[in-house]
């Protein structure tokens, strides 16, 4: 997506895995559906319409 004027919050979880005294993995989880909803796209509603168009 290109940049725009809509400001949005990000919900992020940053998880580290430690092996002994060293960090060996870093997982960053980003709530993309929440961010997209702020941009005007409700992916859950859109999926519902695709899966069950009669609703």
PQR file with spaces between the fields and no chain letter, atoms N, CA, C, O and H, PARSE charges and radii, in Angstrom:
ATOM       1  N    UNK     1       0.845   -1.173    0.000 -0.4000 1.5000
ATOM       2  CA   UNK     1       0.000    0.000    0.000 -0.0000 2.0000
ATOM       3  C    UNK     1       0.891    1.238    0.000  0.5500 1.7000
ATOM       4  O    UNK     1       1.935    1.281    0.652 -0.5500 1.4000
ATOM       5  N    UNK     2       0.461    2.208   -0.727 -0.4000 1.5000
ATOM       6  CA   UNK     2       1.198    3.466   -0.753 -0.0000 2.0000
ATOM       7  C    UNK     2       0.873    4.290    0.489  0.5500 1.7000
ATOM       8  O    UNK     2      -0.133    4.051    1.158 -0.5500 1.4000
ATOM       9  H    UNK     2      -0.386    2.173   -1.257  0.4000 1.0000
ATOM      10  N    UNK     3       1.719    5.247    0.786 -0.4000 1.5000
ATOM      11  CA   UNK     3       1.505    6.124    1.933 -0.0000 2.0000
ATOM      12  C    UNK     3       0.269    6.990    1.740  0.5500 1.7000
ATOM      13  O    UNK     3      -0.112    7.306    0.613 -0.5500 1.4000
ATOM      14  H    UNK     3       2.536    5.442    0.243  0.4000 1.0000
ATOM      15  N    UNK     4      -0.342    7.363    2.835 -0.4000 1.5000
ATOM      16  CA   UNK     4      -1.525    8.207    2.780 -0.0000 2.0000
ATOM      17  C    UNK     4      -1.577    9.139    3.973  0.5500 1.7000
ATOM      18  O    UNK     4      -0.624    9.241    4.746 -0.5500 1.4000
ATOM      19  H    UNK     4      -0.033    7.106    3.750  0.4000 1.0000
ATOM      20  N    UNK     5      -2.693    9.811    4.110 -0.4000 1.5000
ATOM      21  CA   UNK     5      -2.872   10.796    5.176 -0.0000 2.0000
ATOM      22  C    UNK     5      -3.544   10.217    6.423  0.5500 1.7000
ATOM      23  O    UNK     5      -3.645   10.905    7.439 -0.5500 1.4000
ATOM      24  H    UNK     5      -3.468    9.728    3.482  0.4000 1.0000
ATOM      25  N    UNK     6      -4.005    8.964    6.362 -0.4000 1.5000
ATOM      26  CA   UNK     6      -4.709    8.367    7.493 -0.0000 2.0000
ATOM      27  C    UNK     6      -3.694    7.888    8.530  0.5500 1.7000
ATOM      28  O    UNK     6      -2.814    7.081    8.231 -0.5500 1.4000
ATOM      29  H    UNK     6      -3.923    8.405    5.537  0.4000 1.0000
ATOM      30  N    UNK     7      -3.835    8.404    9.759 -0.4000 1.5000
ATOM      31  CA   UNK     7      -2.953    7.969   10.843 -0.0000 2.0000
ATOM      32  C    UNK     7      -3.563    6.726   11.479  0.5500 1.7000
ATOM      33  O    UNK     7      -4.785    6.589   11.549 -0.5500 1.4000
ATOM      34  H    UNK     7      -4.550    9.060   10.001  0.4000 1.0000
ATOM      35  N    UNK     8      -2.712    5.832   11.938 -0.4000 1.5000
ATOM      36  CA   UNK     8      -3.202    4.585   12.519 -0.0000 2.0000
ATOM      37  C    UNK     8      -2.270    4.124   13.633  0.5500 1.7000
ATOM      38  O    UNK     8      -1.076    4.421   13.639 -0.5500 1.4000
ATOM      39  H    UNK     8      -1.720    5.943   11.881  0.4000 1.0000
ATOM      40  N    UNK     9      -2.850    3.394   14.566 -0.4000 1.5000
ATOM      41  CA   UNK     9      -2.081    2.770   15.642 -0.0000 2.0000
ATOM      42  C    UNK     9      -1.663    1.375   15.201  0.5500 1.7000
ATOM      43  O    UNK     9      -2.326    0.746   14.376 -0.5500 1.4000
ATOM      44  H    UNK     9      -3.820    3.152   14.561  0.4000 1.0000
ATOM      45  N    UNK    10      -0.564    0.904   15.757 -0.4000 1.5000
ATOM      46  CA   UNK    10      -0.099   -0.456   15.497 -0.0000 2.0000
ATOM      47  C    UNK    10      -0.154   -1.242   16.800  0.5500 1.7000
ATOM      48  O    UNK    10       0.303   -0.766   17.839 -0.5500 1.4000
ATOM      49  H    UNK    10      -0.025    1.414   16.427  0.4000 1.0000
ATOM      50  N    UNK    11      -0.711   -2.441   16.743 -0.4000 1.5000
ATOM      51  CA   UNK    11      -0.690   -3.346   17.880 -0.0000 2.0000
ATOM      52  C    UNK    11       0.358   -4.414   17.576  0.5500 1.7000
ATOM      53  O    UNK    11       0.217   -5.194   16.634 -0.5500 1.4000
ATOM      54  H    UNK    11      -1.083   -2.828   15.899  0.4000 1.0000
ATOM      55  N    UNK    12       1.400   -4.433   18.385 -0.4000 1.5000
ATOM      56  CA   UNK    12       2.556   -5.284   18.113 -0.0000 2.0000
ATOM      57  C    UNK    12       2.919   -6.073   19.368  0.5500 1.7000
ATOM      58  O    UNK    12       2.862   -5.555   20.483 -0.5500 1.4000
ATOM      59  H    UNK    12       1.514   -3.800   19.151  0.4000 1.0000
ATOM      60  N    UNK    13       3.292   -7.335   19.166 -0.4000 1.5000
ATOM      61  CA   UNK    13       3.832   -8.170   20.234 -0.0000 2.0000
ATOM      62  C    UNK    13       5.232   -8.583   19.807  0.5500 1.7000
ATOM      63  O    UNK    13       5.419   -9.104   18.707 -0.5500 1.4000
ATOM      64  H    UNK    13       3.339   -7.756   18.260  0.4000 1.0000
ATOM      65  N    UNK    14       6.197   -8.359   20.651 -0.4000 1.5000
ATOM      66  CA   UNK    14       7.591   -8.693   20.365 -0.0000 2.0000
ATOM      67  C    UNK    14       8.010   -9.798   21.337  0.5500 1.7000
ATOM      68  O    UNK    14       8.069   -9.572   22.546 -0.5500 1.4000
ATOM      69  H    UNK    14       6.046   -7.936   21.545  0.4000 1.0000
ATOM      70  N    UNK    15       8.301  -10.992   20.811 -0.4000 1.5000
ATOM      71  CA   UNK    15       8.615  -12.153   21.635 -0.0000 2.0000
ATOM      72  C    UNK    15      10.046  -12.601   21.350  0.5500 1.7000
ATOM      73  O    UNK    15      10.455  -12.721   20.195 -0.5500 1.4000
ATOM      74  H    UNK    15       8.253  -11.175   19.829  0.4000 1.0000
ATOM      75  N    UNK    16      10.787  -12.841   22.403 -0.4000 1.5000
ATOM      76  CA   UNK    16      12.165  -13.316   22.275 -0.0000 2.0000
ATOM      77  C    UNK    16      12.270  -14.732   22.827  0.5500 1.7000
ATOM      78  O    UNK    16      11.605  -15.078   23.804 -0.5500 1.4000
ATOM      79  H    UNK    16      10.455  -12.744   23.342  0.4000 1.0000
ATOM      80  N    UNK    17      13.103  -15.538   22.200 -0.4000 1.5000
ATOM      81  CA   UNK    17      13.430  -16.872   22.703 -0.0000 2.0000
ATOM      82  C    UNK    17      14.892  -16.874   23.120  0.5500 1.7000
ATOM      83  O    UNK    17      15.782  -16.532   22.341 -0.5500 1.4000
ATOM      84  H    UNK    17      13.643  -15.256   21.407  0.4000 1.0000
ATOM      85  N    UNK    18      15.112  -17.262   24.346 -0.4000 1.5000
ATOM      86  CA   UNK    18      16.476  -17.271   24.876 -0.0000 2.0000
ATOM      87  C    UNK    18      16.976  -18.705   24.982  0.5500 1.7000
ATOM      88  O    UNK    18      16.282  -19.583   25.493 -0.5500 1.4000
ATOM      89  H    UNK    18      14.389  -17.540   24.978  0.4000 1.0000
ATOM      90  N    UNK    19      18.166  -18.922   24.502 -0.4000 1.5000
ATOM      91  CA   UNK    19      18.832  -20.219   24.607 -0.0000 2.0000
ATOM      92  C    UNK    19      20.058  -20.019   25.488  0.5500 1.7000
ATOM      93  O    UNK    19      21.103  -19.555   25.030 -0.5500 1.4000
ATOM      94  H    UNK    19      18.730  -18.208   24.087  0.4000 1.0000
ATOM      95  N    UNK    20      19.911  -20.374   26.748 -0.4000 1.5000
ATOM      96  CA   UNK    20      20.983  -20.099   27.704 -0.0000 2.0000
ATOM      97  C    UNK    20      21.042  -18.615   27.991  0.5500 1.7000
ATOM      98  O    UNK    20      20.046  -18.019   28.400 -0.5500 1.4000
ATOM      99  H    UNK    20      19.063  -20.751   27.120  0.4000 1.0000
ATOM     100  N    UNK    21      22.201  -18.012   27.782 -0.4000 1.5000
ATOM     101  CA   UNK    21      22.341  -16.578   28.035 -0.0000 2.0000
ATOM     102  C    UNK    21      22.305  -15.756   26.748  0.5500 1.7000
ATOM     103  O    UNK    21      22.656  -14.576   26.753 -0.5500 1.4000
ATOM     104  H    UNK    21      23.010  -18.496   27.450  0.4000 1.0000
ATOM     105  N    UNK    22      21.878  -16.381   25.642 -0.4000 1.5000
ATOM     106  CA   UNK    22      21.828  -15.662   24.361 -0.0000 2.0000
ATOM     107  C    UNK    22      20.417  -15.677   23.790  0.5500 1.7000
ATOM     108  O    UNK    22      19.689  -16.662   23.918 -0.5500 1.4000
ATOM     109  H    UNK    22      21.592  -17.340   25.638  0.4000 1.0000
ATOM     110  N    UNK    23      20.049  -14.576   23.161 -0.4000 1.5000
ATOM     111  CA   UNK    23      18.783  -14.525   22.440 -0.0000 2.0000
ATOM     112  C    UNK    23      18.985  -15.201   21.094  0.5500 1.7000
ATOM     113  O    UNK    23      19.860  -14.812   20.319 -0.5500 1.4000
ATOM     114  H    UNK    23      20.640  -13.777   23.057  0.4000 1.0000
ATOM     115  N    UNK    24      18.165  -16.224   20.817 -0.4000 1.5000
ATOM     116  CA   UNK    24      18.363  -16.968   19.574 -0.0000 2.0000
ATOM     117  C    UNK    24      17.261  -16.723   18.552  0.5500 1.7000
ATOM     118  O    UNK    24      17.463  -16.979   17.365 -0.5500 1.4000
ATOM     119  H    UNK    24      17.454  -16.540   21.446  0.4000 1.0000
ATOM     120  N    UNK    25      16.098  -16.233   18.983 -0.4000 1.5000
ATOM     121  CA   UNK    25      15.001  -15.942   18.059 -0.0000 2.0000
ATOM     122  C    UNK    25      14.284  -14.682   18.511  0.5500 1.7000
ATOM     123  O    UNK    25      14.260  -14.347   19.695 -0.5500 1.4000
ATOM     124  H    UNK    25      15.934  -16.025   19.947  0.4000 1.0000
ATOM     125  N    UNK    26      13.704  -13.997   17.544 -0.4000 1.5000
ATOM     126  CA   UNK    26      12.890  -12.822   17.824 -0.0000 2.0000
ATOM     127  C    UNK    26      11.684  -12.875   16.894  0.5500 1.7000
ATOM     128  O    UNK    26      11.831  -12.836   15.673 -0.5500 1.4000
ATOM     129  H    UNK    26      13.723  -14.269   16.582  0.4000 1.0000
ATOM     130  N    UNK    27      10.497  -12.963   17.474 -0.4000 1.5000
ATOM     131  CA   UNK    27       9.260  -13.005   16.700 -0.0000 2.0000
ATOM     132  C    UNK    27       8.511  -11.698   16.939  0.5500 1.7000
ATOM     133  O    UNK    27       8.301  -11.291   18.081 -0.5500 1.4000
ATOM     134  H    UNK    27      10.377  -12.995   18.466  0.4000 1.0000
ATOM     135  N    UNK    28       8.112  -11.050   15.851 -0.4000 1.5000
ATOM     136  CA   UNK    28       7.339   -9.818   15.938 -0.0000 2.0000
ATOM     137  C    UNK    28       5.988  -10.072   15.283  0.5500 1.7000
ATOM     138  O    UNK    28       5.904  -10.311   14.078 -0.5500 1.4000
ATOM     139  H    UNK    28       8.282  -11.382   14.923  0.4000 1.0000
ATOM     140  N    UNK    29       4.935  -10.019   16.088 -0.4000 1.5000
ATOM     141  CA   UNK    29       3.577  -10.256   15.598 -0.0000 2.0000
ATOM     142  C    UNK    29       2.878   -8.909   15.466  0.5500 1.7000
ATOM     143  O    UNK    29       2.866   -8.114   16.406 -0.5500 1.4000
ATOM     144  H    UNK    29       5.004   -9.826   17.067  0.4000 1.0000
ATOM     145  N    UNK    30       2.300   -8.657   14.307 -0.4000 1.5000
ATOM     146  CA   UNK    30       1.623   -7.391   14.039 -0.0000 2.0000
ATOM     147  C    UNK    30       0.161   -7.687   13.720  0.5500 1.7000
ATOM     148  O    UNK    30      -0.136   -8.545   12.890 -0.5500 1.4000
ATOM     149  H    UNK    30       2.310   -9.303   13.543  0.4000 1.0000
ATOM     150  N    UNK    31      -0.736   -6.986   14.370 -0.4000 1.5000
ATOM     151  CA   UNK    31      -2.171   -7.158   14.155 -0.0000 2.0000
ATOM     152  C    UNK    31      -2.573   -6.417   12.876  0.5500 1.7000
ATOM     153  O    UNK    31      -3.053   -5.285   12.926 -0.5500 1.4000
ATOM     154  H    UNK    31      -0.495   -6.288   15.045  0.4000 1.0000
ATOM     155  N    UNK    32      -2.370   -7.075   11.733 -0.4000 1.5000
ATOM     156  CA   UNK    32      -2.668   -6.435   10.448 -0.0000 2.0000
ATOM     157  C    UNK    32      -4.160   -6.185   10.226  0.5500 1.7000
ATOM     158  O    UNK    32      -4.504   -5.139    9.676 -0.5500 1.4000
ATOM     159  H    UNK    32      -1.980   -7.995   11.692  0.4000 1.0000
ATOM     160  N    UNK    33      -5.074   -7.094   10.627 -0.4000 1.5000
ATOM     161  CA   UNK    33      -6.498   -6.778   10.447 -0.0000 2.0000
ATOM     162  C    UNK    33      -6.914   -5.496   11.182  0.5500 1.7000
ATOM     163  O    UNK    33      -7.714   -4.719   10.663 -0.5500 1.4000
ATOM     164  H    UNK    33      -4.794   -7.943   11.074  0.4000 1.0000
ATOM     165  N    UNK    34      -6.378   -5.276   12.376 -0.4000 1.5000
ATOM     166  CA   UNK    34      -6.679   -4.057   13.134 -0.0000 2.0000
ATOM     167  C    UNK    34      -6.174   -2.823   12.390  0.5500 1.7000
ATOM     168  O    UNK    34      -6.878   -1.818   12.296 -0.5500 1.4000
ATOM     169  H    UNK    34      -5.728   -5.908   12.797  0.4000 1.0000
ATOM     170  N    UNK    35      -4.959   -2.902   11.867 -0.4000 1.5000
ATOM     171  CA   UNK    35      -4.376   -1.776   11.133 -0.0000 2.0000
ATOM     172  C    UNK    35      -5.160   -1.503    9.848  0.5500 1.7000
ATOM     173  O    UNK    35      -5.439   -0.348    9.527 -0.5500 1.4000
ATOM     174  H    UNK    35      -4.387   -3.718   11.944  0.4000 1.0000
ATOM     175  N    UNK    36      -5.513   -2.553    9.115 -0.4000 1.5000
ATOM     176  CA   UNK    36      -6.272   -2.381    7.872 -0.0000 2.0000
ATOM     177  C    UNK    36      -7.654   -1.785    8.138  0.5500 1.7000
ATOM     178  O    UNK    36      -8.143   -0.979    7.347 -0.5500 1.4000
ATOM     179  H    UNK    36      -5.286   -3.492    9.376  0.4000 1.0000
ATOM     180  N    UNK    37      -8.291   -2.180    9.257 -0.4000 1.5000
ATOM     181  CA   UNK    37      -9.607   -1.610    9.603 -0.0000 2.0000
ATOM     182  C    UNK    37      -9.499   -0.098    9.786  0.5500 1.7000
ATOM     183  O    UNK    37     -10.403    0.636    9.388 -0.5500 1.4000
ATOM     184  H    UNK    37      -7.894   -2.835    9.900  0.4000 1.0000
ATOM     185  N    UNK    38      -8.416    0.370   10.376 -0.4000 1.5000
ATOM     186  CA   UNK    38      -8.217    1.808   10.541 -0.0000 2.0000
ATOM     187  C    UNK    38      -8.017    2.506    9.197  0.5500 1.7000
ATOM     188  O    UNK    38      -8.266    3.705    9.065 -0.5500 1.4000
ATOM     189  H    UNK    38      -7.681   -0.226   10.700  0.4000 1.0000
ATOM     190  N    UNK    39      -7.564    1.742    8.206 -0.4000 1.5000
ATOM     191  CA   UNK    39      -7.361    2.291    6.868 -0.0000 2.0000
ATOM     192  C    UNK    39      -8.632    2.203    6.022  0.5500 1.7000
ATOM     193  O    UNK    39      -8.646    2.640    4.871 -0.5500 1.4000
ATOM     194  H    UNK    39      -7.362    0.768    8.313  0.4000 1.0000
ATOM     195  N    UNK    40      -9.698    1.640    6.593 -0.4000 1.5000
ATOM     196  CA   UNK    40     -10.972    1.566    5.890 -0.0000 2.0000
ATOM     197  C    UNK    40     -11.272    0.216    5.256  0.5500 1.7000
ATOM     198  O    UNK    40     -12.235    0.101    4.498 -0.5500 1.4000
ATOM     199  H    UNK    40      -9.687    1.285    7.528  0.4000 1.0000
ATOM     200  N    UNK    41     -10.479   -0.805    5.542 -0.4000 1.5000
ATOM     201  CA   UNK    41     -10.704   -2.132    4.971 -0.0000 2.0000
ATOM     202  C    UNK    41     -10.943   -3.131    6.095  0.5500 1.7000
ATOM     203  O    UNK    41     -10.037   -3.421    6.877 -0.5500 1.4000
ATOM     204  H    UNK    41      -9.697   -0.711    6.158  0.4000 1.0000
ATOM     205  N    UNK    42     -12.158   -3.653    6.175 -0.4000 1.5000
ATOM     206  CA   UNK    42     -12.502   -4.665    7.175 -0.0000 2.0000
ATOM     207  C    UNK    42     -12.352   -6.036    6.515  0.5500 1.7000
ATOM     208  O    UNK    42     -13.258   -6.495    5.820 -0.5500 1.4000
ATOM     209  H    UNK    42     -12.893   -3.417    5.540  0.4000 1.0000
ATOM     210  N    UNK    43     -11.216   -6.684    6.730 -0.4000 1.5000
ATOM     211  CA   UNK    43     -10.942   -7.953    6.052 -0.0000 2.0000
ATOM     212  C    UNK    43     -11.867   -9.071    6.526  0.5500 1.7000
ATOM     213  O    UNK    43     -12.144   -9.996    5.762 -0.5500 1.4000
ATOM     214  H    UNK    43     -10.480   -6.311    7.294  0.4000 1.0000
ATOM     215  N    UNK    44     -12.348   -9.010    7.761 -0.4000 1.5000
ATOM     216  CA   UNK    44     -13.259  -10.046    8.242 -0.0000 2.0000
ATOM     217  C    UNK    44     -14.630   -9.904    7.591  0.5500 1.7000
ATOM     218  O    UNK    44     -15.239  -10.905    7.213 -0.5500 1.4000
ATOM     219  H    UNK    44     -12.123   -8.259    8.381  0.4000 1.0000
ATOM     220  N    UNK    45     -15.119   -8.688    7.457 -0.4000 1.5000
ATOM     221  CA   UNK    45     -16.391   -8.457    6.775 -0.0000 2.0000
ATOM     222  C    UNK    45     -16.276   -8.844    5.301  0.5500 1.7000
ATOM     223  O    UNK    45     -17.183   -9.463    4.744 -0.5500 1.4000
ATOM     224  H    UNK    45     -14.624   -7.874    7.764  0.4000 1.0000
ATOM     225  N    UNK    46     -15.181   -8.486    4.686 -0.4000 1.5000
ATOM     226  CA   UNK    46     -14.962   -8.818    3.278 -0.0000 2.0000
ATOM     227  C    UNK    46     -14.897  -10.340    3.076  0.5500 1.7000
ATOM     228  O    UNK    46     -15.466  -10.866    2.120 -0.5500 1.4000
ATOM     229  H    UNK    46     -14.444   -7.984    5.139  0.4000 1.0000
ATOM     230  N    UNK    47     -14.210  -11.030    3.968 -0.4000 1.5000
ATOM     231  CA   UNK    47     -14.141  -12.491    3.885 -0.0000 2.0000
ATOM     232  C    UNK    47     -15.521  -13.104    4.067  0.5500 1.7000
ATOM     233  O    UNK    47     -15.874  -14.053    3.367 -0.5500 1.4000
ATOM     234  H    UNK    47     -13.748  -10.602    4.744  0.4000 1.0000
ATOM     235  N    UNK    48     -16.302  -12.574    4.997 -0.4000 1.5000
ATOM     236  CA   UNK    48     -17.663  -13.065    5.226 -0.0000 2.0000
ATOM     237  C    UNK    48     -18.506  -12.901    3.968  0.5500 1.7000
ATOM     238  O    UNK    48     -19.264  -13.804    3.617 -0.5500 1.4000
ATOM     239  H    UNK    48     -16.015  -11.803    5.565  0.4000 1.0000
ATOM     240  N    UNK    49     -18.391  -11.780    3.291 -0.4000 1.5000
ATOM     241  CA   UNK    49     -19.150  -11.545    2.062 -0.0000 2.0000
ATOM     242  C    UNK    49     -18.718  -12.497    0.951  0.5500 1.7000
ATOM     243  O    UNK    49     -19.549  -12.942    0.159 -0.5500 1.4000
ATOM     244  H    UNK    49     -17.775  -11.046    3.576  0.4000 1.0000
ATOM     245  N    UNK    50     -17.430  -12.809    0.888 -0.4000 1.5000
ATOM     246  CA   UNK    50     -16.933  -13.737   -0.134 -0.0000 2.0000
ATOM     247  C    UNK    50     -17.413  -15.156    0.163  0.5500 1.7000
ATOM     248  O    UNK    50     -17.848  -15.869   -0.741 -0.5500 1.4000
ATOM     249  H    UNK    50     -16.755  -12.447    1.532  0.4000 1.0000
ATOM     250  N    UNK    51     -17.335  -15.561    1.420 -0.4000 1.5000
ATOM     251  CA   UNK    51     -17.696  -16.927    1.804 -0.0000 2.0000
ATOM     252  C    UNK    51     -19.202  -17.157    1.815  0.5500 1.7000
ATOM     253  O    UNK    51     -19.658  -18.266    1.535 -0.5500 1.4000
ATOM     254  H    UNK    51     -16.982  -14.982    2.155  0.4000 1.0000
ATOM     255  N    UNK    52     -19.981  -16.124    2.136 -0.4000 1.5000
ATOM     256  CA   UNK    52     -21.435  -16.250    2.220 -0.0000 2.0000
ATOM     257  C    UNK    52     -22.060  -14.990    1.643  0.5500 1.7000
ATOM     258  O    UNK    52     -22.488  -14.120    2.401 -0.5500 1.4000
ATOM     259  H    UNK    52     -19.610  -15.223    2.364  0.4000 1.0000
ATOM     260  N    UNK    53     -22.123  -14.868    0.318 -0.4000 1.5000
ATOM     261  CA   UNK    53     -22.582  -13.620   -0.308 -0.0000 2.0000
ATOM     262  C    UNK    53     -24.041  -13.274   -0.045  0.5500 1.7000
ATOM     263  O    UNK    53     -24.456  -12.151   -0.332 -0.5500 1.4000
ATOM     264  H    UNK    53     -21.775  -15.575   -0.297  0.4000 1.0000
ATOM     265  N    UNK    54     -24.845  -14.211    0.497 -0.4000 1.5000
ATOM     266  CA   UNK    54     -26.255  -13.913    0.738 -0.0000 2.0000
ATOM     267  C    UNK    54     -26.474  -13.059    1.975  0.5500 1.7000
ATOM     268  O    UNK    54     -27.579  -12.556    2.180 -0.5500 1.4000
ATOM     269  H    UNK    54     -24.508  -15.124    0.729  0.4000 1.0000
ATOM     270  N    UNK    55     -25.454  -12.881    2.805 -0.4000 1.5000
ATOM     271  CA   UNK    55     -25.600  -12.061    4.025 -0.0000 2.0000
ATOM     272  C    UNK    55     -25.441  -10.602    3.730  0.5500 1.7000
ATOM     273  O    UNK    55     -25.534   -9.775    4.637 -0.5500 1.4000
ATOM     274  H    UNK    55     -24.556  -13.289    2.638  0.4000 1.0000
